[in-house]
Amino acid sequence: MTKPKSTVQPGSSPARIGRAVLALVLILALSGCAAPNSQSNASGPSELPVESAAESTPPILESVVIGLPGTASTQFVPFYIANAQQYYGDTWTVELQYHDAADDVFASLRSGDEQFIVASGAEILQARAQGLDVVAVAPYFINSNIDPMLPEGSTINTVAGLQGHSIGIASKSGEAWLTLMVALDQAGLSPNDVQIVEVTGSPREVLASGAVDALIGYYNTDVTSLGFSGFHFYIFPIDVPLVSLCLATTQGFADDYPEIVSAVVAGMQQGMQTACSNDEQALAISAGYLTDFNADPDTAKNVLGATIYLFGYPDQSISPPFEPDQWSAMTQALQQADLLPADADGNAAYSNAFRSD
Protein backbone atom coordinates (compact mmCIF):
# COMPACT_ATOMS: atom_id res chain seq x y z
CA MET A 1 0.00 0.00 0.00
CA THR A 2 1.38 3.42 -0.87
CA LYS A 3 1.24 6.40 1.42
CA PRO A 4 -1.80 8.64 0.90
CA LYS A 5 0.31 11.51 -0.47
CA SER A 6 3.80 11.69 -1.92
CA THR A 7 3.67 15.40 -2.73
CA VAL A 8 2.48 17.77 -0.02
CA GLN A 9 1.32 21.31 -0.66
CA PRO A 10 0.43 23.95 1.94
CA GLY A 11 -2.89 23.20 3.53
CA SER A 12 -3.16 19.70 2.09
CA SER A 13 -3.50 16.77 4.47
CA PRO A 14 -0.67 14.22 4.18
CA ALA A 15 -2.80 11.49 5.63
CA ARG A 16 -6.45 10.76 6.03
CA ILE A 17 -7.86 10.67 9.48
CA GLY A 18 -8.63 7.05 10.21
CA ARG A 19 -10.62 5.98 13.17
CA ALA A 20 -9.41 6.70 16.60
CA VAL A 21 -6.20 5.60 18.19
CA LEU A 22 -5.68 4.34 21.61
CA ALA A 23 -3.28 4.79 24.29
CA LEU A 24 -1.84 3.53 27.35
CA VAL A 25 -0.85 4.17 30.84
CA LEU A 26 -1.81 0.51 31.62
CA ILE A 27 -3.39 -0.46 34.90
CA LEU A 28 -2.68 -3.94 36.13
CA ALA A 29 -1.38 -5.74 39.21
CA LEU A 30 -0.75 -9.41 39.62
CA SER A 31 -2.09 -11.32 42.52
CA GLY A 32 -1.44 -14.78 43.73
CA CYS A 33 1.99 -16.07 44.60
CA ALA A 34 2.66 -19.68 45.44
CA ALA A 35 2.99 -20.17 49.19
CA PRO A 36 6.30 -21.43 50.54
CA ASN A 37 6.48 -25.17 50.46
CA SER A 38 9.60 -26.13 52.40
CA GLN A 39 10.08 -29.84 52.82
CA SER A 40 12.42 -31.78 55.14
CA ASN A 41 14.51 -34.55 53.66
CA ALA A 42 13.71 -38.06 54.90
CA SER A 43 17.32 -39.18 54.69
CA GLY A 44 18.40 -37.17 57.74
CA PRO A 45 19.48 -33.75 59.00
CA SER A 46 22.74 -33.77 57.03
CA GLU A 47 20.76 -33.32 53.80
CA LEU A 48 19.97 -29.79 52.56
CA PRO A 49 16.24 -28.91 52.53
CA VAL A 50 14.44 -28.92 49.21
CA GLU A 51 14.15 -25.39 47.75
CA SER A 52 10.78 -23.84 48.52
CA ALA A 53 8.36 -23.13 45.71
CA ALA A 54 8.33 -19.47 46.77
CA GLU A 55 12.04 -19.13 45.97
CA SER A 56 11.41 -20.02 42.33
CA THR A 57 8.18 -18.05 41.94
CA PRO A 58 8.46 -14.57 40.37
CA PRO A 59 7.48 -11.75 42.73
CA ILE A 60 4.03 -10.24 42.55
CA LEU A 61 3.92 -7.15 40.32
CA GLU A 62 1.85 -4.09 41.09
CA SER A 63 2.84 -2.11 38.00
CA VAL A 64 4.62 -2.31 34.66
CA VAL A 65 6.21 0.39 32.52
CA ILE A 66 6.19 0.73 28.74
CA GLY A 67 8.92 2.74 27.02
CA LEU A 68 7.84 4.76 23.97
CA PRO A 69 10.13 6.23 21.26
CA GLY A 70 9.34 9.93 21.21
CA THR A 71 7.37 12.57 23.06
CA ALA A 72 3.76 12.26 24.16
CA SER A 73 1.49 12.62 21.13
CA THR A 74 -1.41 10.97 19.36
CA GLN A 75 1.00 8.54 17.69
CA PHE A 76 0.66 6.60 20.98
CA VAL A 77 -3.11 7.00 21.31
CA PRO A 78 -3.82 3.23 21.44
CA PHE A 79 -2.05 3.12 24.79
CA TYR A 80 -4.03 6.09 26.11
CA ILE A 81 -7.27 4.47 25.01
CA ALA A 82 -6.37 1.10 26.49
CA ASN A 83 -5.77 2.72 29.85
CA ALA A 84 -8.86 4.90 29.76
CA GLN A 85 -11.10 2.02 28.70
CA GLN A 86 -9.43 -0.46 31.08
CA TYR A 87 -8.58 -2.81 28.24
CA TYR A 88 -5.82 -4.24 30.43
CA GLY A 89 -8.05 -4.73 33.44
CA ASP A 90 -8.31 -2.66 36.59
CA THR A 91 -5.87 -4.41 38.90
CA TRP A 92 -2.47 -3.48 37.46
CA THR A 93 -0.88 -0.06 37.17
CA VAL A 94 0.81 0.62 33.83
CA GLU A 95 2.94 3.69 33.24
CA LEU A 96 4.39 5.21 30.07
CA GLN A 97 7.95 6.44 29.72
CA TYR A 98 9.04 8.53 26.71
CA HIS A 99 12.52 8.40 25.12
CA ASP A 100 14.30 10.94 22.94
CA ALA A 101 15.64 9.86 19.56
CA ALA A 102 19.24 9.87 20.82
CA ASP A 103 18.45 7.81 23.94
CA ASP A 104 19.49 4.21 24.41
CA VAL A 105 15.88 3.08 24.33
CA PHE A 106 16.81 -0.35 25.68
CA ALA A 107 18.69 0.87 28.77
CA SER A 108 15.63 0.82 31.02
CA LEU A 109 14.64 -2.59 29.69
CA ARG A 110 18.09 -3.90 30.61
CA SER A 111 17.90 -2.43 34.09
CA GLY A 112 14.37 -3.69 34.71
CA ASP A 113 12.98 -0.16 35.13
CA GLU A 114 10.76 -0.86 32.11
CA GLN A 115 9.09 -4.16 31.24
CA PHE A 116 7.97 -3.29 27.69
CA ILE A 117 9.23 -1.11 24.89
CA VAL A 118 8.03 0.01 21.48
CA ALA A 119 10.94 -0.29 19.03
CA SER A 120 11.61 -1.22 15.43
CA GLY A 121 12.49 -4.75 14.39
CA ALA A 122 15.99 -3.66 13.31
CA GLU A 123 16.66 -2.08 16.70
CA ILE A 124 15.44 -5.24 18.41
CA LEU A 125 17.83 -7.38 16.37
CA GLN A 126 20.75 -5.11 17.21
CA ALA A 127 19.88 -5.15 20.92
CA ARG A 128 19.79 -8.96 20.85
CA ALA A 129 23.20 -9.00 19.19
CA GLN A 130 24.44 -6.95 22.15
CA GLY A 131 23.20 -9.56 24.61
CA LEU A 132 19.70 -8.35 25.55
CA ASP A 133 17.05 -11.10 25.39
CA VAL A 134 14.46 -8.73 23.93
CA VAL A 135 11.65 -10.28 21.89
CA ALA A 136 8.93 -8.62 19.79
CA VAL A 137 5.45 -9.78 20.83
CA ALA A 138 3.15 -7.78 18.49
CA PRO A 139 3.46 -5.39 15.53
CA TYR A 140 2.56 -1.73 16.10
CA PHE A 141 3.17 -0.13 12.69
CA ILE A 142 2.69 -2.18 9.52
CA ASN A 143 3.64 0.50 7.01
CA SER A 144 7.04 2.18 6.96
CA ASN A 145 7.27 5.38 8.97
CA ILE A 146 10.56 6.63 7.45
CA ASP A 147 10.66 9.03 4.50
CA PRO A 148 13.14 11.40 2.82
CA MET A 149 11.76 14.95 2.52
CA LEU A 150 13.11 17.19 -0.24
CA PRO A 151 12.32 20.80 -1.18
CA GLU A 152 10.18 21.41 -4.23
CA GLY A 153 12.42 21.80 -7.26
CA SER A 154 14.89 19.10 -6.29
CA THR A 155 15.53 16.49 -8.98
CA ILE A 156 16.33 13.64 -6.58
CA ASN A 157 13.69 10.91 -6.61
CA THR A 158 15.55 7.72 -5.66
CA VAL A 159 17.95 6.67 -2.91
CA ALA A 160 20.65 6.20 -5.54
CA GLY A 161 20.08 9.81 -6.56
CA LEU A 162 21.26 10.94 -3.14
CA GLN A 163 24.86 10.15 -4.06
CA GLY A 164 27.04 13.22 -3.52
CA HIS A 165 24.30 15.07 -1.66
CA SER A 166 23.82 16.05 1.98
CA ILE A 167 21.25 14.19 4.07
CA GLY A 168 19.96 15.50 7.38
CA ILE A 169 18.93 13.17 10.20
CA ALA A 170 18.11 13.76 13.86
CA SER A 171 20.36 11.02 15.23
CA LYS A 172 22.84 8.44 13.98
CA SER A 173 20.93 5.73 15.81
CA GLY A 174 17.43 4.33 15.90
CA GLU A 175 14.92 3.32 13.26
CA ALA A 176 15.50 6.25 10.87
CA TRP A 177 19.26 5.74 10.90
CA LEU A 178 19.07 1.99 10.32
CA THR A 179 16.56 2.50 7.51
CA LEU A 180 18.88 4.99 5.82
CA MET A 181 21.91 2.70 6.17
CA VAL A 182 20.09 -0.28 4.65
CA ALA A 183 18.60 1.88 1.89
CA LEU A 184 22.04 3.21 0.93
CA ASP A 185 23.50 -0.30 0.94
CA GLN A 186 20.74 -1.69 -1.27
CA ALA A 187 21.22 1.23 -3.66
CA GLY A 188 24.91 0.34 -3.99
CA LEU A 189 26.08 3.29 -1.88
CA SER A 190 28.03 3.58 1.35
CA PRO A 191 27.78 6.38 3.97
CA ASN A 192 30.94 7.82 2.39
CA ASP A 193 29.06 8.39 -0.86
CA VAL A 194 26.80 10.96 0.80
CA GLN A 195 27.22 13.67 3.42
CA ILE A 196 25.22 12.78 6.53
CA VAL A 197 24.51 15.70 8.86
CA GLU A 198 22.92 15.49 12.30
CA VAL A 199 20.36 18.29 12.48
CA THR A 200 18.09 19.94 15.02
CA GLY A 201 15.00 22.06 14.57
CA SER A 202 11.71 21.54 12.78
CA PRO A 203 11.65 19.97 9.30
CA ARG A 204 10.64 23.33 7.84
CA GLU A 205 13.55 25.12 9.53
CA VAL A 206 16.05 22.54 8.33
CA LEU A 207 14.91 22.37 4.71
CA ALA A 208 14.14 26.08 4.32
CA SER A 209 17.64 26.95 5.52
CA GLY A 210 19.19 24.93 2.71
CA ALA A 211 21.48 23.22 5.23
CA VAL A 212 20.85 19.82 3.62
CA ASP A 213 19.54 18.54 0.30
CA ALA A 214 17.25 15.95 1.89
CA LEU A 215 15.94 15.26 5.36
CA ILE A 216 15.16 11.80 6.76
CA GLY A 217 12.19 11.86 9.11
CA TYR A 218 9.06 10.18 10.37
CA TYR A 219 5.95 10.16 8.23
CA ASN A 220 3.38 10.56 10.99
CA THR A 221 5.15 13.45 12.74
CA ASP A 222 7.79 15.14 10.56
CA VAL A 223 6.10 14.78 7.17
CA THR A 224 2.75 15.70 8.66
CA SER A 225 4.06 18.84 10.38
CA LEU A 226 5.94 19.92 7.26
CA GLY A 227 2.81 19.43 5.17
CA PHE A 228 0.91 21.96 7.25
CA SER A 229 3.76 24.46 7.59
CA GLY A 230 3.30 26.10 4.18
CA PHE A 231 6.57 24.71 2.85
CA HIS A 232 6.48 23.07 -0.59
CA PHE A 233 8.18 19.67 -0.62
CA TYR A 234 7.82 16.08 -1.74
CA ILE A 235 8.74 12.62 -0.51
CA PHE A 236 9.62 9.38 -2.25
CA PRO A 237 9.44 5.86 -0.79
CA ILE A 238 12.34 3.99 0.76
CA ASP A 239 11.70 0.34 -0.03
CA VAL A 240 13.69 -1.77 2.42
CA PRO A 241 12.71 -5.08 4.09
CA LEU A 242 12.69 -3.78 7.67
CA VAL A 243 10.04 -4.44 10.30
CA SER A 244 8.64 -1.19 11.69
CA LEU A 245 7.66 -0.53 15.30
CA CYS A 246 6.73 -3.48 17.54
CA LEU A 247 5.70 -3.99 21.13
CA ALA A 248 8.53 -5.90 22.81
CA THR A 249 9.61 -7.27 26.17
CA THR A 250 12.41 -9.49 27.43
CA GLN A 251 12.19 -13.25 27.13
CA GLY A 252 12.83 -13.49 30.86
CA PHE A 253 9.84 -11.28 31.66
CA ALA A 254 7.67 -13.15 29.17
CA ASP A 255 8.62 -16.47 30.78
CA ASP A 256 7.87 -15.20 34.30
CA TYR A 257 4.71 -13.23 33.49
CA PRO A 258 3.09 -14.63 30.33
CA GLU A 259 -0.37 -13.50 31.47
CA ILE A 260 0.80 -9.88 31.71
CA VAL A 261 2.39 -10.01 28.26
CA SER A 262 -0.80 -11.48 26.78
CA ALA A 263 -2.90 -8.81 28.49
CA VAL A 264 -0.69 -5.95 27.25
CA VAL A 265 -0.69 -7.32 23.69
CA ALA A 266 -4.49 -7.74 23.71
CA GLY A 267 -5.03 -4.32 25.26
CA MET A 268 -2.81 -2.54 22.75
CA GLN A 269 -4.48 -4.31 19.84
CA GLN A 270 -7.94 -3.50 21.15
CA GLY A 271 -6.87 0.11 21.54
CA MET A 272 -5.66 0.18 17.94
CA GLN A 273 -8.98 -1.21 16.73
CA THR A 274 -10.89 1.36 18.76
CA ALA A 275 -8.77 4.15 17.33
CA CYS A 276 -9.41 2.96 13.78
CA SER A 277 -13.17 2.77 14.35
CA ASN A 278 -13.69 6.04 16.21
CA ASP A 279 -11.12 8.78 15.72
CA GLU A 280 -13.22 11.35 17.60
CA GLN A 281 -13.22 9.17 20.70
CA ALA A 282 -9.47 8.68 20.32
CA LEU A 283 -8.90 12.43 20.16
CA ALA A 284 -11.13 13.05 23.17
CA ILE A 285 -9.22 10.49 25.23
CA SER A 286 -5.86 11.87 24.07
CA ALA A 287 -6.79 15.31 25.38
CA GLY A 288 -6.44 13.95 28.89
CA TYR A 289 -2.89 12.71 28.25
CA LEU A 290 -1.32 15.50 26.18
CA THR A 291 -0.46 18.76 27.91
CA ASP A 292 -0.44 20.76 24.66
CA PHE A 293 -3.50 19.16 23.10
CA ASN A 294 -5.77 22.20 23.42
CA ALA A 295 -3.04 24.52 22.19
CA ASP A 296 -2.62 22.58 18.94
CA PRO A 297 -5.59 20.27 18.29
CA ASP A 298 -5.00 20.28 14.52
CA THR A 299 -1.55 18.72 14.93
CA ALA A 300 -2.98 16.06 17.23
CA LYS A 301 -5.65 15.24 14.65
CA ASN A 302 -3.21 15.11 11.74
CA VAL A 303 -0.67 12.94 13.57
CA LEU A 304 -3.49 10.60 14.56
CA GLY A 305 -4.64 10.24 10.96
CA ALA A 306 -1.14 9.50 9.70
CA THR A 307 -0.57 7.04 12.56
CA ILE A 308 -3.76 5.14 11.75
CA TYR A 309 -2.45 4.75 8.20
CA LEU A 310 0.73 3.23 9.63
CA PHE A 311 -1.40 0.71 11.53
CA GLY A 312 -2.44 -0.54 8.09
CA TYR A 313 -6.00 0.79 8.27
CA PRO A 314 -8.16 0.37 6.26
CA ASP A 315 -6.52 -2.00 3.75
CA GLN A 316 -4.59 -4.36 6.00
CA SER A 317 -5.07 -6.34 9.18
CA ILE A 318 -4.29 -4.40 12.36
CA SER A 319 -1.29 -5.88 14.23
CA PRO A 320 -1.26 -9.20 12.33
CA PRO A 321 0.95 -12.16 13.34
CA PHE A 322 4.64 -11.83 12.58
CA GLU A 323 5.83 -13.61 9.43
CA PRO A 324 9.10 -15.62 9.42
CA ASP A 325 10.02 -14.49 5.89
CA GLN A 326 9.78 -10.85 6.94
CA TRP A 327 12.21 -11.27 9.83
CA SER A 328 14.57 -13.41 7.77
CA ALA A 329 14.68 -10.80 5.00
CA MET A 330 15.35 -8.03 7.53
CA THR A 331 18.13 -10.03 9.16
CA GLN A 332 19.83 -10.61 5.80
CA ALA A 333 19.53 -6.93 4.83
CA LEU A 334 21.10 -5.78 8.11
CA GLN A 335 23.89 -8.35 7.80
CA GLN A 336 24.62 -7.30 4.23
CA ALA A 337 24.94 -3.70 5.42
CA ASP A 338 27.31 -4.81 8.22
CA LEU A 339 24.79 -3.75 10.85
CA LEU A 340 24.32 -7.21 12.35
CA PRO A 341 26.62 -10.20 13.06
CA ALA A 342 26.56 -13.09 10.60
CA ASP A 343 25.24 -15.50 13.24
CA ALA A 344 22.20 -13.38 14.21
CA ASP A 345 18.92 -15.34 14.20
CA GLY A 346 16.04 -13.10 13.20
CA ASN A 347 13.38 -15.73 13.80
CA ALA A 348 14.35 -15.94 17.48
CA ALA A 349 13.61 -12.23 17.91
CA TYR A 350 9.81 -12.40 17.77
CA SER A 351 6.94 -14.46 19.13
CA ASN A 352 3.28 -14.92 18.21
CA ALA A 353 2.64 -16.94 21.36
CA PHE A 354 0.97 -14.11 23.28
CA ARG A 355 -1.79 -13.41 20.78
CA SER A 356 -5.39 -14.38 21.44
CA ASP A 357 -6.19 -15.17 17.80
Secondary structure as GFF3:
##gff-version 3
##sequence-region A 1 357
A	DSSP	beta_strand	7	8	.	.	.	ID=ss1
A	DSSP	three_ten_helix	53	56	.	.	.	ID=ss2
A	DSSP	beta_strand	63	69	.	.	.	ID=ss3
A	DSSP	three_ten_helix	74	76	.	.	.	ID=ss4
A	DSSP	alpha_helix	77	84	.	.	.	ID=ss5
A	DSSP	beta_strand	93	99	.	.	.	ID=ss6
A	DSSP	alpha_helix	107	111	.	.	.	ID=ss7
A	DSSP	beta_strand	116	120	.	.	.	ID=ss8
A	DSSP	alpha_helix	121	129	.	.	.	ID=ss9
A	DSSP	beta_strand	134	139	.	.	.	ID=ss10
A	DSSP	beta_strand	146	151	.	.	.	ID=ss11
A	DSSP	three_ten_helix	160	162	.	.	.	ID=ss12
A	DSSP	beta_strand	166	169	.	.	.	ID=ss13
A	DSSP	alpha_helix	174	186	.	.	.	ID=ss14
A	DSSP	three_ten_helix	191	193	.	.	.	ID=ss15
A	DSSP	beta_strand	195	198	.	.	.	ID=ss16
A	DSSP	alpha_helix	203	208	.	.	.	ID=ss17
A	DSSP	beta_strand	214	218	.	.	.	ID=ss18
A	DSSP	pi_helix	219	223	.	.	.	ID=ss19
A	DSSP	alpha_helix	224	227	.	.	.	ID=ss20
A	DSSP	beta_strand	233	235	.	.	.	ID=ss21
A	DSSP	beta_strand	245	250	.	.	.	ID=ss22
A	DSSP	alpha_helix	251	256	.	.	.	ID=ss23
A	DSSP	alpha_helix	258	277	.	.	.	ID=ss24
A	DSSP	alpha_helix	279	286	.	.	.	ID=ss25
A	DSSP	alpha_helix	297	310	.	.	.	ID=ss26
A	DSSP	alpha_helix	324	336	.	.	.	ID=ss27
A	DSSP	three_ten_helix	346	348	.	.	.	ID=ss28
###
